[in-house]
Amino acid sequence: MAESPHTSSVDPGRRKLNLSLLWFGQLISHVGDSLAQLAGMFLVLKLEHGSGEAVKSGLTGMMRALPALIFGVHAGVLVDRHDRRRLMIVADLARAAILSAIPLCFVFGVLQWWMVAGTVFLAACFSTLFDPARDALLPRLAAGASLVRVNAAFQSTLQAGMIIGAMLVGFGGLADGSSPSASPIEGLIWIFGLNALSYLVSAILLSCIKESPLPVSMTPPPKAGRTSTRADISEVMKLVWSDGRLRGLLFITAVNNFFIMGPAYVGASILIARDMNLPVEYLGLYNLGLGVGWFIGTLFMMRFGRRIRKGRMILAGMFFDGITHVPIFFLQDAPFSYYVVAMAAHGFFIPWITVARTSLVQSYYPSEIQGRIFALIGITVIGFTSLSAAVTGALGEAMTGWDLFLLSGVFGGACGIIGLLFEKLRRTA
């Protein structure tokens, strides 16, 4: 199948405006997400210092990802049935309202760690709806353009958000508090308010997008009547079972994320806050290195991604995504700048997986089922991240952060090699 599976009569000016509105909305919300992700783990570690903070931090990380396991496929059904842009607006407004609860609980003096975890869980429920809606909407907004380049451009908002957020924390002292007399915890609290504001701005920008009618080639055939949710889920599960490419993609993605994601997020907080006894600014610098490498990798995909088979790019990305965790184990006595460089090397290979995977689904599967497929990918990525976060938190009580990164690197890298067994995925152009 061709890289861009359809053509469109959409006015180029309107297409550029729509994509720009969505791009800026994603950039702003990703800056807020980056700040809140940095703040969330540290906030729990500070609130529960000396009382099983590693396990509670792991559970909080799990709450961010758990909704994908519970609601993921049902969210995909909603995405395929309803207006995707409107669902995204609802999700943004809901997340803004939910995250506002953390500063409010702090102001009234009732904030506890489980409230942070619960708020993270509720906000993630709507992220489970937003993400597949965005990925399924993109081919329509970008009709006629290269999907690899468009996906790379939009995924660059994630890395740019990480870089900006990390700089605000690492250099701007955003987590230090709103005044010289404020506690570090107060600074972490108000970051959630900024994240809520970022979702509100994203919703406003989304409301300004004006979609053009679908071209004939993108219009799904009419159905005799609305099918049940169970039937819609059954349809996509049968596709997964019968399609070796999709089955292999989901399996290897699930295993890879189980080994990589917990150490990448929970393990990093344990390593920096507990094992190295460093302040949150160093986690910002750590994420800055990751974001810079990720951004450079995205630029690489924009320039060269179309020339390489998507299946091979995904598997190579998984191998290097894992192997680049291993050097952290050998940096125990090294300056922190070495950790930043190591994370930049790790981040470079992440877009090899994410851009190629998203473009593969958009290119090879029909629009009317993409919401459910992206939801299943969300389950494998975000859902298995929740399991990984919980396991990492438990292991973190008995192991150092350096040990966690070593295990992650060895087993994560092996996933890229095992993936070669899935021939149809490996040969996907």
HUHUHU-V860935 format. One record per residue. RES is the residue in one small letter. OMEGA is omega in degrees with one decimal (999 if undefined). Layout:
# HUHUHU-V860935
res:RES omega:OMEGA
res:RES omega:OMEGA
This chain:
# HUHUHU-V860935
res:m omega:-178.4
res:a omega:179.1
res:e omega:175.9
res:s omega:-166.8
res:p omega:-179.8
res:h omega:172.6
res:t omega:-175.1
res:s omega:175.5
res:s omega:-179.6
res:v omega:177.6
res:d omega:-178.3
res:p omega:178.6
res:g omega:177.8
res:r omega:178.9
res:r omega:-179.5
res:k omega:179.8
res:l omega:179.4
res:n omega:-179.8
res:l omega:179.3
res:s omega:178.2
res:l omega:179.4
res:l omega:-178.2
res:w omega:-179.6
res:f omega:176.2
res:g omega:178.2
res:q omega:179.0
res:l omega:-177.7
res:i omega:-179.5
res:s omega:178.1
res:h omega:173.0
res:v omega:177.7
res:g omega:178.7
res:d omega:-179.4
res:s omega:178.8
res:l omega:-176.6
res:a omega:179.0
res:q omega:175.1
res:l omega:-175.0
res:a omega:-173.1
res:g omega:-178.8
res:m omega:-179.3
res:f omega:-179.7
res:l omega:178.2
res:v omega:178.8
res:l omega:-179.8
res:k omega:-179.0
res:l omega:-173.6
res:e omega:-177.7
res:h omega:177.6
res:g omega:-178.6
res:s omega:178.5
res:g omega:-173.9
res:e omega:-179.0
res:a omega:179.3
res:v omega:-178.7
res:k omega:174.9
res:s omega:176.8
res:g omega:178.5
res:l omega:177.2
res:t omega:174.8
res:g omega:178.0
res:m omega:179.9
res:m omega:179.1
res:r omega:-173.3
res:a omega:-173.5
res:l omega:-178.6
res:p omega:179.4
res:a omega:177.6
res:l omega:-173.9
res:i omega:-170.9
res:f omega:-169.5
res:g omega:-176.9
res:v omega:178.3
res:h omega:175.2
res:a omega:177.6
res:g omega:176.7
res:v omega:178.0
res:l omega:-179.3
res:v omega:-178.7
res:d omega:-177.8
res:r omega:-169.6
res:h omega:178.2
res:d omega:-172.3
res:r omega:-179.8
res:r omega:179.8
res:r omega:176.2
res:l omega:179.3
res:m omega:178.3
res:i omega:178.4
res:v omega:-179.3
res:a omega:178.8
res:d omega:-179.5
res:l omega:179.0
res:a omega:179.6
res:r omega:177.8
res:a omega:-179.5
res:a omega:-176.6
res:i omega:-176.5
res:l omega:176.6
res:s omega:-177.1
res:a omega:-177.2
res:i omega:175.3
res:p omega:179.9
res:l omega:178.3
res:c omega:179.1
res:f omega:-179.4
res:v omega:-178.7
res:f omega:173.5
res:g omega:-177.3
res:v omega:-173.8
res:l omega:173.2
res:q omega:-172.7
res:w omega:-177.2
res:w omega:174.5
res:m omega:175.2
res:v omega:179.7
res:a omega:-179.9
res:g omega:178.1
res:t omega:177.3
res:v omega:179.9
res:f omega:-177.5
res:l omega:178.3
res:a omega:-180.0
res:a omega:176.4
res:c omega:-179.3
res:f omega:171.8
res:s omega:177.6
res:t omega:176.3
res:l omega:-174.7
res:f omega:-170.2
res:d omega:177.3
res:p omega:177.1
res:a omega:178.4
res:r omega:-176.8
res:d omega:178.5
res:a omega:178.7
res:l omega:-173.8
res:l omega:180.0
res:p omega:179.0
res:r omega:179.9
res:l omega:-175.7
res:a omega:-174.8
res:a omega:178.9
res:g omega:-179.1
res:a omega:177.0
res:s omega:-177.9
res:l omega:178.9
res:v omega:-178.8
res:r omega:179.3
res:v omega:178.6
res:n omega:178.0
res:a omega:179.4
res:a omega:-178.5
res:f omega:177.4
res:q omega:174.9
res:s omega:177.6
res:t omega:177.7
res:l omega:-179.4
res:q omega:178.1
res:a omega:176.8
res:g omega:177.0
res:m omega:-178.0
res:i omega:-179.1
res:i omega:178.9
res:g omega:179.6
res:a omega:178.5
res:m omega:178.8
res:l omega:179.4
res:v omega:-173.6
res:g omega:-176.4
res:f omega:-175.3
res:g omega:178.1
res:g omega:-175.6
res:l omega:-178.7
res:a omega:-176.4
res:d omega:-176.7
res:g omega:-175.1
res:s omega:178.2
res:s omega:-180.0
res:p omega:-178.8
res:s omega:-176.8
res:a omega:178.0
res:s omega:176.0
res:p omega:179.8
res:i omega:179.7
res:e omega:176.9
res:g omega:178.5
res:l omega:-177.7
res:i omega:-172.6
res:w omega:173.9
res:i omega:179.4
res:f omega:175.3
res:g omega:176.4
res:l omega:177.9
res:n omega:177.7
res:a omega:178.6
res:l omega:-179.5
res:s omega:177.4
res:y omega:178.2
res:l omega:177.6
res:v omega:178.8
res:s omega:179.2
res:a omega:179.3
res:i omega:179.9
res:l omega:177.5
res:l omega:-178.9
res:s omega:-179.6
res:c omega:-179.6
res:i omega:177.4
res:k omega:-177.8
res:e omega:174.7
res:s omega:176.9
res:p omega:178.5
res:l omega:171.3
res:p omega:-178.9
res:v omega:-176.7
res:s omega:-179.8
res:m omega:-176.6
res:t omega:-179.0
res:p omega:179.0
res:p omega:-179.2
res:p omega:177.8
res:k omega:-178.2
res:a omega:179.5
res:g omega:-178.2
res:r omega:177.8
res:t omega:179.3
res:s omega:177.0
res:t omega:179.1
res:r omega:179.3
res:a omega:178.9
res:d omega:177.7
res:i omega:178.9
res:s omega:-179.8
res:e omega:-177.1
res:v omega:178.3
res:m omega:175.5
res:k omega:177.3
res:l omega:179.1
res:v omega:-177.5
res:w omega:-175.0
res:s omega:-175.8
res:d omega:-177.0
res:g omega:179.4
res:r omega:-178.1
res:l omega:179.0
res:r omega:178.6
res:g omega:-179.9
res:l omega:-178.4
res:l omega:-178.2
res:f omega:-174.8
res:i omega:176.6
res:t omega:179.5
res:a omega:-177.6
res:v omega:-179.5
res:n omega:-179.0
res:n omega:177.3
res:f omega:-177.6
res:f omega:-171.9
res:i omega:-162.5
res:m omega:179.2
res:g omega:176.6
res:p omega:-177.3
res:a omega:-176.4
res:y omega:-179.6
res:v omega:-179.2
res:g omega:179.0
res:a omega:178.5
res:s omega:177.8
res:i omega:-178.4
res:l omega:-172.9
res:i omega:-175.3
res:a omega:-174.9
res:r omega:-173.3
res:d omega:-178.7
res:m omega:177.9
res:n omega:-179.5
res:l omega:-179.8
res:p omega:-174.7
res:v omega:179.5
res:e omega:180.0
res:y omega:172.8
res:l omega:175.2
res:g omega:178.3
res:l omega:176.6
res:y omega:179.4
res:n omega:176.2
res:l omega:176.9
res:g omega:178.7
res:l omega:-177.9
res:g omega:179.3
res:v omega:178.0
res:g omega:179.1
res:w omega:-179.5
res:f omega:178.0
res:i omega:176.7
res:g omega:177.5
res:t omega:175.8
res:l omega:176.3
res:f omega:179.7
res:m omega:177.9
res:m omega:-176.5
res:r omega:-171.2
res:f omega:-172.5
res:g omega:-177.2
res:r omega:-175.0
res:r omega:-173.9
res:i omega:178.2
res:r omega:-175.7
res:k omega:-178.8
res:g omega:179.7
res:r omega:178.2
res:m omega:179.3
res:i omega:-176.7
res:l omega:176.3
res:a omega:178.2
res:g omega:179.1
res:m omega:180.0
res:f omega:-177.6
res:f omega:176.1
res:d omega:178.1
res:g omega:-174.5
res:i omega:-178.1
res:t omega:170.4
res:h omega:-174.0
res:v omega:-177.5
res:p omega:179.8
res:i omega:-179.0
res:f omega:-175.4
res:f omega:-178.1
res:l omega:-172.3
res:q omega:-179.7
res:d omega:-175.9
res:a omega:173.5
res:p omega:-175.7
res:f omega:178.2
res:s omega:177.8
res:y omega:177.5
res:y omega:179.6
res:v omega:178.6
res:v omega:179.3
res:a omega:179.0
res:m omega:175.6
res:a omega:177.6
res:a omega:178.0
res:h omega:-177.0
res:g omega:-177.9
res:f omega:-173.3
res:f omega:-178.7
res:i omega:179.0
res:p omega:175.6
res:w omega:178.8
res:i omega:-167.5
res:t omega:-179.1
res:v omega:-179.2
res:a omega:-178.5
res:r omega:179.7
res:t omega:-179.7
res:s omega:178.0
res:l omega:-179.1
res:v omega:-178.5
res:q omega:-176.0
res:s omega:-169.8
res:y omega:-176.0
res:y omega:-174.4
res:p omega:-175.6
res:s omega:-173.5
res:e omega:178.1
res:i omega:-175.7
res:q omega:179.2
res:g omega:179.5
res:r omega:178.5
res:i omega:178.4
res:f omega:176.2
res:a omega:176.8
res:l omega:175.5
res:i omega:176.0
res:g omega:177.2
res:i omega:-177.8
res:t omega:-179.2
res:v omega:-173.9
res:i omega:-179.2
res:g omega:179.8
res:f omega:170.2
res:t omega:179.2
res:s omega:177.2
res:l omega:179.4
res:s omega:179.4
res:a omega:-179.7
res:a omega:179.6
res:v omega:179.4
res:t omega:178.2
res:g omega:178.7
res:a omega:178.7
res:l omega:-179.0
res:g omega:175.8
res:e omega:-176.5
res:a omega:-176.2
res:m omega:174.9
res:t omega:175.5
res:g omega:178.7
res:w omega:177.7
res:d omega:-179.6
res:l omega:-180.0
res:f omega:178.1
res:l omega:178.3
res:l omega:179.8
res:s omega:-177.3
res:g omega:-177.8
res:v omega:-176.0
res:f omega:177.0
res:g omega:178.2
res:g omega:179.6
res:a omega:-179.6
res:c omega:178.9
res:g omega:178.8
res:i omega:178.9
res:i omega:-179.2
res:g omega:178.3
res:l omega:178.9
res:l omega:179.9
res:f omega:-170.2
res:e omega:-176.7
res:k omega:176.1
res:l omega:-177.8
res:r omega:-175.8
res:r omega:-177.8
res:t omega:-177.3
res:a omega:999
